[in-house]
Amino acid sequence: MPPDDLVTMEKIVSLARRRGFVFPSSEIYGGLGSAYDYGHYGVLMKENVKDRWFEAMVRERDDIVALDSAVILHPRVWEASGHVTGFADPLVDCRFCKRRYRADQLEDAECGARPSKHPGETENCDLTEPRQFNLMFQTRIGALEEAGLDAYLRPETAQGIFVNFKNVAQIARRKPPFGIAQVGKAFRNEITPGNFIFRTLEFELMEVEFFVPPESAEQWHRYWIDERVAWHRRYGLRESHLRVRAHGPEELSHYSSATSDVEYRFPIGWSELEGIANRGDYDLRAHTESSGTKLEWVDGEERYVPHVIEPALGLTRSLLAFLVDSYDEEVVAERPRTVLRLHPQIAPVKVAVLPLVPRDPEMSTRARNLYEELRRAVVAEYDDSGQIGRRYRRQDEIGTPFALTVDEQTVQDETVTIRDRDSLAQERIAIAGARELVLDRLAREWKTPKPD
Amino acid sequence: MPPDDLVTMEKIVSLARRRGFVFPSSEIYGGLGSAYDYGHYGVLMKENVKDRWFEAMVRERDDIVALDSAVILHPRVWEASGHVTGFADPLVDCRFCKRRYRADQLEDAECGARPSKHPGETENCDLTEPRQFNLMFQTRIGALEEAGLDAYLRPETAQGIFVNFKNVAQIARRKPPFGIAQVGKAFRNEITPGNFIFRTLEFELMEVEFFVPPESAEQWHRYWIDERVAWHRRYGLRESHLRVRAHGPEELSHYSSATSDVEYRFPIGWSELEGIANRGDYDLRAHTESSGTKLEWVDGEERYVPHVIEPALGLTRSLLAFLVDSYDEEVVAERPRTVLRLHPQIAPVKVAVLPLVPRDPEMSTRARNLYEELRRAVVAEYDDSGQIGRRYRRQDEIGTPFALTVDEQTVQDETVTIRDRDSLAQERIAIAGARELVLDRLAREWKTPKPD
């Protein structure tokens, strides 16, 4: 089955909703444009993606330390960084119908108010000159009018890293090349959010700012592109759905001297999954100039402003890619099933324990005991609701790699069946060894069974 | 040594800064009132506190599921919840000097502008009647003026849970008593933030909304008070530093029918660590009325609006309590040391590996290999910078439970010393068994060596 023809955004949205991964936010109040809430499995899966990222970027390395800076920073941070003037979209208004558009997205500028000379047709809007609309959410700190301060919600976590550069470098006793990692919420007042959780007003970013000697910046830029592609591959994204694309000069951000996107083949087409920018010395210089604090590397005679390589991945965009890539439908024994072939480390639940006849006390006691043993080691689920086939389908749809079923034979010989999500193979194994076997299989190297 | 006389907030602030737990935010721009950034050890420690909370509240239970809702919800959520009208502090202004005060905190209302009849003295302010100042941060969604929406940053995560009640109850197949857990940022435009990370404008909340049949609400309220006190005790807070205090009728929040605070003896005095509120059916009824969606429990003939018990803990306030409770100073062999006697599960780093003479290749190779082995299992640190005594002091100050030192004898007999942070006992153990021994000791039941 060619998955590319199969996976539509509608199917992902529907599964995510049906199984409690992602709900439209504020739904009982009619929703709030492009905002989403994450249900139980969404939370577990997000935590897995975050953990694997943090492991690869911080725990497995000696050259990156963690930081968690505030969402609301001093407003001068955003003046210095160029966001107050440069982080904007060009907007135009229609003089007749008052609609507002992005100046670079004018395909549907059909006026709702302007009388047409041709009955039944609509006239095009009569547009003003473009004005810059800043994408930062604004707020105000303080009840004291004289001391109140207009402030912004951060549109990226990076600036919180730059302004802490000196503190961290001193205390962490690190010299370049070294990096600072941060995971946290960012907010952008997007004119055109959409495509489910691909672009939302608030989103979690996982960013590293990696500080290097200027002469090695290009080399480190290539290094980080390769590293990040390898990470997405490691957790199951298929090679044929990933590509690297360098930005043309006209699409570079105001701070960037070179950016490459790791693109993924989403149902909406090839789109940015992760951006890897060479920010040069733009930010450290800007904050040095603005604050008067020298943000540079000094060691004896050596003194320079490090250049910065930034791999920046949206957490929920990564989650969306994992959902899309793992989504599969197939017909088994004339019955259709939907399955998320997620990497076991990304799957929200690792193993389910199912008593075949839940009301049978012999079965339910054994199933319960096995579940209690397993949950101490991994995220497990006890599932005793509905027909066994329905329970398997539920576990398939949330991507649970293994299901252990307690049946009549279990009561006789203390064995259970283990069902493999991907191959659907079922084996009988001893209850006594079930925990070890599950842990062992979860730790095995895993590769998606879908064509690469 | 009586710790209560010893631990001042200044000492905690100083250690947190010196060792990279917590920095003042936007420091190079002069700071931003009460905002803080968390450094490497602060991030690791926060993650530990969060994990232990999530484990106790979600992973170890079958009756609580997770949720992660948006920070910016539909503004009608906050109208229905009563926050738009009720979540406010009373403020008064001085007609002369224009200073603004909380009407309930007027001790220092000394006028800076009003001429006094008595030279050298100051006159009291001439105050206006109190006005209500809402504590929610406001912002605005959307660049389209006609479709733009005034919105709020959530001051609590609870409302995101209530508006998802129906979705979650259906999909999670749960009936009361069951709960929904959420960890996330909240924002309050406090008039009087302060006391380091005790009260900040933005902070992470860990909340459970536990839905119960109305007749069992009081019983569940008591249950959750006991559970939460046990959790704080489990991770090391001393009994003599914890107490439970029921709110008087005049201090109850607008939604609460009963609240008990778990109070901790902070350096600023007994103060709220965690609030456990009985919110009754206030919120579900309010959102039912406002949205038209019935938020109730229905099962055949059974139909009722559940009551809600809410244990709500501030993550960084919990972190502050752990820092305060574990802080210790002592003199050992005539040399003073500062040590964080943190529970091993809360400590940011579990074990440090120290080559006695870092330049000795025999020692550094063995130390490096041991470190690589340990870090695959737990958060470990390789520390080869400075005198060995200085390295021990550093590890003591970040609360690392164990330090393994590779010395000359290691090169001869493949043993290392293991140093216990609390007792300072040193033993020689075989490198081959070091990993198992460290894991075993970390998993042991732990009790603070400080007087309870």
Interface residues (C-beta under 8 A of the other chain):
Chain A: R18 R19 G20 F23 S25 S26 E27 I28 Y29 G30 G31 L32 G33 A35 Y36 D37 Y38 G39 H40 G42 V43 L44 K46 R59 E60 D62 V65 A66 L67 D68 S69 A70 V71 I72 L73 H74 R76 V77 D89 L91 K98 R99 R100 F133 F137 Q138 T139 R140 I141 G142 A143 L144 E145 E146 L149 L153 G160 V163 N164 K166 N167 V168 I171 A172 R173 K185 F187 N189 I191 L201 E202 H287 S290 S291 G292 T293 L295 R375 V379 Y382 S385
Chain B: R18 R19 G20 F23 S25 S26 E27 I28 Y29 G30 G31 L32 G33 A35 Y36 D37 Y38 G39 H40 G42 V43 L44 K46 R59 E60 D62 V65 A66 L67 D68 S69 A70 V71 I72 L73 H74 R76 V77 D89 L91 K98 R99 R100 F133 F137 Q138 T139 R140 I141 G142 A143 L144 E145 E146 L149 L153 G160 V163 N164 K166 N167 V168 I171 A172 R173 K185 F187 N189 I191 L201 E202 H287 S290 S291 G292 T293 L295 R375 V379 Y382 S385
